[in-house]
Amino acid sequence: MILAPDKIKLDRAITHGINESGPRQAILHSVFEFANATGSHLIVEGVETFDEWMWLNNAGVRKFQGFLFARPQLNGAKAIYFNARELACQQ
């Protein structure tokens, strides 16, 4: 049996404060390697701060969910695009 999920979602319990937590970073790296090896899409949930997003983006993550981008809505939201430089200046 081969385990090859389409998507893997990393819970916000791991994402929260990942930019300052070596153990959480190690978990992310392991899950990221597994996702790449199986051809799965890694989606990181619970991204709430610019620092978390910046660390994750630099680690190679490309799919995010969290309050940094949008609050949950009953019928969903359109795709959100933002200027990282502009966001960095606000911090």
C-alpha positions as CSV (number, residue, x, y, z in Angstrom):
1,M,0.0,0.0,0.0
2,I,1.3,3.4,-1.0
3,L,0.3,6.5,1.0
4,A,0.0,9.4,-1.4
5,P,-2.6,12.0,-0.2
6,D,-3.6,14.8,-2.6
7,K,-3.4,17.4,0.1
8,I,-1.8,17.6,3.5
9,K,-2.9,20.3,5.9
10,L,-0.6,21.4,8.7
11,D,-2.6,22.4,11.8
12,R,-2.4,25.8,13.4
13,A,-1.2,24.2,16.6
14,I,2.1,23.7,14.7
15,T,2.0,26.9,12.8
16,H,1.5,29.2,15.7
17,G,4.8,30.9,16.5
18,I,6.7,28.6,14.1
19,N,9.1,31.5,13.3
20,E,10.4,31.2,16.9
21,S,10.1,27.5,17.6
22,G,12.8,25.0,16.6
23,P,10.6,21.9,17.3
24,R,7.7,23.3,15.2
25,Q,10.2,24.1,12.4
26,A,11.5,20.5,12.5
27,I,7.9,19.2,12.2
28,L,7.2,21.5,9.3
29,H,10.4,20.4,7.5
30,S,9.5,16.7,7.9
31,V,6.0,17.2,6.7
32,F,7.2,19.3,3.8
33,E,9.7,16.6,2.8
34,F,6.9,14.0,2.9
35,A,4.6,16.2,0.9
36,N,7.2,16.7,-1.8
37,A,8.1,13.0,-1.9
38,T,4.5,11.9,-2.4
39,G,3.5,14.8,-4.7
40,S,1.0,16.1,-2.2
41,H,0.1,19.8,-1.8
42,L,1.0,21.1,1.6
43,I,-1.4,23.7,3.0
44,V,-0.4,25.4,6.2
45,E,-3.3,26.5,8.4
46,G,-3.5,29.2,11.1
47,V,-1.1,31.7,9.6
48,E,-1.9,34.8,11.7
49,T,1.2,37.0,11.7
50,F,3.5,38.4,9.0
51,D,6.5,36.8,10.8
52,E,4.9,33.3,10.6
53,W,4.1,33.8,6.9
54,M,7.6,35.1,6.1
55,W,9.3,32.1,7.8
56,L,7.0,29.6,6.1
57,N,7.4,31.3,2.7
58,N,11.2,31.2,3.1
59,A,11.0,27.5,4.1
60,G,9.3,26.9,0.7
61,V,5.6,26.7,1.6
62,R,3.3,28.2,-1.1
63,K,-0.2,27.5,0.2
64,F,-1.5,29.2,3.3
65,Q,-4.7,29.7,5.3
66,G,-5.2,32.0,8.2
67,F,-6.4,35.3,9.7
68,L,-3.5,37.1,8.1
69,F,-5.2,36.6,4.7
70,A,-8.9,36.5,5.6
71,R,-11.4,35.7,8.3
72,P,-13.6,32.7,7.8
73,Q,-16.8,33.4,5.9
74,L,-20.0,31.4,5.4
75,N,-19.8,31.3,1.6
76,G,-16.1,31.7,1.3
77,A,-13.9,34.4,-0.1
78,K,-12.3,35.3,-3.4
79,A,-8.6,34.7,-3.9
80,I,-6.5,37.2,-1.9
81,Y,-3.4,38.7,-3.3
82,F,-1.2,41.0,-1.3
83,N,2.0,42.9,-1.6
84,A,4.5,41.4,0.9
85,R,6.7,44.5,0.9
86,E,3.7,46.7,1.7
87,L,2.6,44.3,4.5
88,A,6.2,44.3,5.9
89,C,6.2,48.1,6.1
90,Q,3.1,48.0,8.2
91,Q,4.8,45.8,10.8
